[in-house]
Amino acid sequence: MLSRILITISFSFGCCYPLFFWINNRKLIETGFYRFNLGFSCLSVGIGVGGIWLSNLSDWVDSSSLLLARWLAVAWVLSLLIVTVFFWTRQWIKGWLVALPSIIGVVTLFQVVGRNFLSTPNWELETALSFLGSLVLCASIFAGVLGHWYLNTTNLPISLLAHATRILWGLLGVRLLWNAYAAFTLQIDYRGDQVSIFRFLQTIEGLLLGVGLFFGVVFPLILTYMVYETVKVKSTQSATGILYVVVTSVLMGELAYKYYLLEYGLVL
C-alpha cells in the first residue's frame, strides 16, 4: 500500500506542478527559481518511475497496463528532463512548453489508477476531483518555494506571492465545499453496509479520514488566510514561515486521502 501511495502522489504531483509556472511573469524571477522547480518536478517523476519499475504491482494493475505505464513513465521523465535542460541556462521560460510533458503524465497516471475510476458511473468527475487534491498540494509547495525566494531576492513584486496565495486559498475552498457535500451524500461500503461518509468518520476505520479532512483542508485553509493577511503588510518572512506549516499539513492530509482512494475508491 505504501508503494502505491508513493507512486500515485509522485505522479500526480509531477503532472500538476509544472502548470504553476503560469502563475508568475517569467521576466520577474531569476533563472534559479525555474531551475529549482523544474528539478523538483523531475525528482518527483523520477521517484514515481523508480517505484513503478521496482515495486510488484501485479495485484493492483494488470500486466498489460503496467507494462505500458512503465514505458510511458520513462518517456515522461525523459521529456521533462529535455525541457529542463532546454531552459536551464535561459533567462525566460514558456509555461505551455513546460506543461507538455504533463500530457504524458496524465496518460501514465490513468494507466496506473484508472480502474479506481472506470468502474464508477461518474468517473470523469472523480478523476477531476482526484487531480484537485494534487493541485492543492502543488499550489502549497509552489507558494512556499516562491515565498522562500523573497528571502534571497530583493525587489520581487509582492503581487506574485499574493497571487499564488489566492490560488491556493481558492483551491482549498473548492475542496472544502466538495468534502462537505460528499460527507452527507456519498456512501461507502463499511463491513457489508452502505454508510454515509459522515457516519464512517465516527468509526475507527474512518479516524484517518478525519485527520485528512482536518490537516488537508480545514487547518491549511485557516493558515492560508493568515498568510494572505501577512502578505498584505509585506511581511514575506512571516508569510513564508506559515507556508512551510501549510505544506506539511497539506501533505499529511494528501497521504490520508490517497490511502482512502486506493483502499476504498473514495475521491475527496
C-alpha positions as CSV (number, residue, x, y, z in Angstrom):
1,M,0.0,0.0,0.0
2,L,2.8,2.4,0.8
3,S,4.4,2.0,-2.6
4,R,1.1,2.6,-4.2
5,I,0.5,5.8,-2.3
6,L,4.1,7.0,-3.1
7,I,3.7,6.3,-6.8
8,T,0.3,7.9,-7.0
9,I,1.4,11.1,-5.2
10,S,4.6,11.3,-7.1
11,F,2.9,11.0,-10.5
12,S,0.0,13.3,-9.5
13,F,2.5,15.9,-8.3
14,G,4.6,15.6,-11.4
15,C,1.5,16.1,-13.6
16,C,0.3,19.2,-11.8
17,Y,3.3,21.1,-10.5
18,P,4.7,22.4,-13.9
19,L,1.3,24.0,-14.5
20,F,2.1,26.6,-11.8
21,F,4.8,28.2,-13.9
22,W,1.9,30.1,-15.4
23,I,1.2,31.9,-12.1
24,N,4.2,34.3,-12.4
25,N,5.5,36.6,-15.0
26,R,8.6,34.8,-16.3
27,K,10.6,38.0,-16.6
28,L,10.4,38.9,-12.9
29,I,12.1,36.0,-11.2
30,E,15.7,34.9,-11.7
31,T,16.7,31.7,-13.5
32,G,17.5,29.8,-10.3
33,F,13.8,29.8,-9.4
34,Y,12.9,27.9,-12.5
35,R,15.9,25.6,-12.3
36,F,14.8,24.6,-8.8
37,N,11.2,24.0,-9.7
38,L,12.0,22.1,-12.9
39,G,14.5,19.9,-11.0
40,F,11.9,19.4,-8.3
41,S,9.4,18.2,-10.9
42,C,12.0,15.8,-12.4
43,L,12.8,14.4,-9.0
44,S,9.1,13.7,-8.2
45,V,8.5,11.9,-11.5
46,G,11.8,10.1,-11.1
47,I,10.6,8.7,-7.7
48,G,7.4,7.5,-9.3
49,V,9.3,5.9,-12.2
50,G,11.6,4.1,-9.7
51,G,8.6,2.9,-7.7
52,I,6.7,1.6,-10.7
53,W,9.6,-0.3,-12.0
54,L,10.9,-1.7,-8.7
55,S,7.6,-2.5,-7.0
56,N,5.5,-5.6,-7.5
57,L,2.1,-4.1,-8.6
58,S,0.6,-7.1,-10.3
59,D,-2.2,-7.3,-7.7
60,W,-3.0,-3.6,-8.4
61,V,-2.6,-3.1,-12.1
62,D,-3.0,-5.8,-14.8
63,S,0.2,-6.8,-16.7
64,S,-0.6,-5.1,-20.0
65,S,-1.5,-1.8,-18.3
66,L,1.6,-2.0,-16.0
67,L,4.0,-2.6,-18.9
68,L,2.5,0.4,-20.8
69,A,2.6,2.6,-17.7
70,R,6.3,1.7,-17.1
71,W,7.4,2.8,-20.6
72,L,5.2,5.8,-20.6
73,A,6.7,6.8,-17.3
74,V,10.2,6.5,-18.8
75,A,9.1,8.7,-21.8
76,W,7.6,11.2,-19.4
77,V,10.7,11.6,-17.3
78,L,12.9,11.9,-20.4
79,S,10.7,14.5,-21.9
80,L,10.7,16.5,-18.7
81,L,14.5,16.3,-18.5
82,I,14.8,17.5,-22.0
83,V,12.6,20.5,-21.2
84,T,14.6,21.2,-18.0
85,V,17.9,21.1,-19.9
86,F,16.5,23.4,-22.6
87,F,15.5,26.1,-20.1
88,W,18.4,25.6,-17.7
89,T,20.6,28.5,-18.9
90,R,17.9,30.7,-20.3
91,Q,16.5,33.9,-18.7
92,W,13.0,33.1,-19.8
93,I,10.6,30.2,-19.8
94,K,7.4,29.2,-21.6
95,G,4.7,27.8,-19.4
96,W,3.0,25.8,-22.2
97,L,6.2,24.1,-23.2
98,V,7.0,23.1,-19.6
99,A,3.4,21.7,-19.3
100,L,3.6,19.5,-22.4
101,P,5.2,16.5,-20.6
102,S,2.3,16.6,-18.2
103,I,0.1,15.2,-21.0
104,I,2.2,12.0,-21.0
105,G,2.0,12.1,-17.2
106,V,-1.8,12.1,-17.2
107,V,-1.9,9.1,-19.5
108,T,0.6,7.3,-17.3
109,L,-1.2,8.1,-14.1
110,F,-4.5,6.9,-15.7
111,Q,-2.9,3.6,-16.6
112,V,-1.9,3.1,-13.0
113,V,-5.1,4.2,-11.1
114,G,-7.6,4.2,-13.9
115,R,-9.6,1.2,-12.7
116,N,-10.3,3.1,-9.5
117,F,-12.5,5.4,-11.6
118,L,-13.6,3.5,-14.7
119,S,-15.8,1.1,-12.6
120,T,-17.9,4.1,-11.5
121,P,-20.6,5.9,-13.5
122,N,-19.2,9.4,-12.7
123,W,-15.5,8.5,-13.4
124,E,-14.9,11.8,-15.3
125,L,-15.9,13.9,-12.2
126,E,-14.0,11.6,-9.9
127,T,-10.8,11.9,-12.0
128,A,-11.1,15.7,-12.0
129,L,-11.6,15.7,-8.2
130,S,-8.6,13.5,-7.7
131,F,-6.5,16.0,-9.6
132,L,-7.9,18.7,-7.4
133,G,-6.1,17.2,-4.4
134,S,-2.9,17.2,-6.3
135,L,-3.4,20.8,-7.3
136,V,-3.8,21.8,-3.7
137,L,-0.5,20.1,-2.8
138,C,1.3,21.6,-5.7
139,A,-0.1,25.1,-5.0
140,S,1.0,24.9,-1.4
141,I,4.6,23.8,-2.3
142,F,4.9,26.3,-5.1
143,A,3.7,29.2,-2.8
144,G,6.2,28.0,-0.2
145,V,9.1,27.9,-2.7
146,L,8.1,31.3,-4.0
147,G,7.9,32.8,-0.5
148,H,11.4,31.4,0.2
149,W,12.7,33.2,-2.9
150,Y,11.7,36.5,-1.4
151,L,14.3,35.9,1.3
152,N,17.0,35.6,-1.3
153,T,15.9,38.1,-3.9
154,T,15.3,41.8,-3.5
155,N,12.7,43.9,-5.3
156,L,10.4,41.0,-6.1
157,P,6.8,42.4,-6.5
158,I,4.6,41.3,-3.6
159,S,1.8,40.7,-6.0
160,L,3.4,37.4,-7.1
161,L,3.2,35.8,-3.7
162,A,-0.3,37.3,-3.1
163,H,-1.5,35.8,-6.4
164,A,-0.1,32.4,-5.5
165,T,-1.7,32.6,-2.1
166,R,-5.1,33.5,-3.5
167,I,-4.9,30.5,-5.9
168,L,-4.1,28.1,-3.0
169,W,-6.9,29.6,-0.9
170,G,-9.3,29.2,-3.8
171,L,-8.4,25.5,-4.4
172,L,-8.7,24.7,-0.7
173,G,-12.1,26.4,-0.7
174,V,-13.3,24.3,-3.6
175,R,-12.0,21.1,-1.9
176,L,-13.8,22.1,1.4
177,L,-17.1,22.6,-0.4
178,W,-16.7,19.2,-2.2
179,N,-15.8,17.4,1.1
180,A,-18.7,18.9,2.9
181,Y,-21.1,17.8,0.1
182,A,-19.6,14.4,-0.1
183,A,-19.8,13.8,3.7
184,F,-23.6,13.9,3.6
185,T,-24.3,12.5,0.1
186,L,-21.7,9.8,-0.7
187,Q,-21.8,6.3,0.7
188,I,-19.0,3.9,1.4
189,D,-19.0,0.1,1.9
190,Y,-18.3,-0.5,5.6
191,R,-18.4,-4.0,6.8
192,G,-21.0,-5.0,4.3
193,D,-23.3,-2.0,4.8
194,Q,-23.5,1.2,2.8
195,V,-23.0,4.1,5.2
196,S,-22.5,7.8,4.7
197,I,-19.1,9.3,4.9
198,F,-20.2,11.4,7.9
199,R,-21.1,8.2,9.7
200,F,-18.0,6.5,8.5
201,L,-15.9,9.3,10.1
202,Q,-17.3,8.2,13.5
203,T,-15.8,4.7,13.2
204,I,-12.2,3.5,13.9
205,E,-11.5,2.9,10.2
206,G,-12.7,6.5,9.5
207,L,-10.3,8.1,12.0
208,L,-7.5,8.6,9.5
209,L,-10.0,10.2,7.1
210,G,-11.0,12.7,9.8
211,V,-7.3,13.5,10.1
212,G,-7.1,14.0,6.4
213,L,-10.1,16.4,6.4
214,F,-8.6,18.5,9.2
215,F,-5.0,18.7,8.1
216,G,-5.7,18.5,4.4
217,V,-8.3,21.2,4.2
218,V,-9.6,23.0,7.3
219,F,-6.3,23.8,9.0
220,P,-4.4,24.9,5.9
221,L,-7.4,27.0,4.8
222,I,-7.2,29.0,8.1
223,L,-3.4,29.3,7.8
224,T,-3.6,30.4,4.1
225,Y,-5.9,33.2,5.1
226,M,-3.3,34.2,7.7
227,V,-0.6,34.1,5.0
228,Y,-2.6,36.4,2.7
229,E,-3.1,38.9,5.5
230,T,0.6,38.8,6.3
231,V,1.5,39.3,2.6
232,K,-0.7,42.4,2.5
233,V,1.5,44.0,5.1
234,K,4.6,42.9,3.1
235,S,5.9,40.6,5.8
236,T,7.2,37.9,3.5
237,Q,9.4,36.2,6.0
238,S,6.5,35.6,8.4
239,A,4.3,34.5,5.4
240,T,6.9,32.0,4.3
241,G,7.2,30.5,7.8
242,I,3.4,29.9,7.8
243,L,3.5,28.5,4.3
244,Y,6.0,25.8,5.5
245,V,3.4,24.7,8.0
246,V,0.7,24.7,5.3
247,V,2.8,22.4,3.1
248,T,3.4,20.0,5.9
249,S,-0.3,20.0,6.8
250,V,-1.5,19.5,3.2
251,L,1.0,16.7,2.7
252,M,-0.3,14.9,5.8
253,G,-3.9,15.3,4.5
254,E,-3.0,14.1,1.0
255,L,-1.4,10.9,2.3
256,A,-4.6,10.1,4.1
257,Y,-6.8,11.0,1.1
258,K,-4.7,8.8,-1.2
259,Y,-5.0,5.9,1.2
260,Y,-8.8,6.0,1.0
261,L,-8.7,6.5,-2.7
262,L,-6.7,3.3,-3.2
263,E,-8.3,1.3,-0.4
264,Y,-11.9,2.3,-0.8
265,G,-12.1,4.1,-4.2
266,L,-13.1,7.2,-2.3
267,V,-12.4,10.5,-4.0
268,L,-12.2,13.5,-1.7
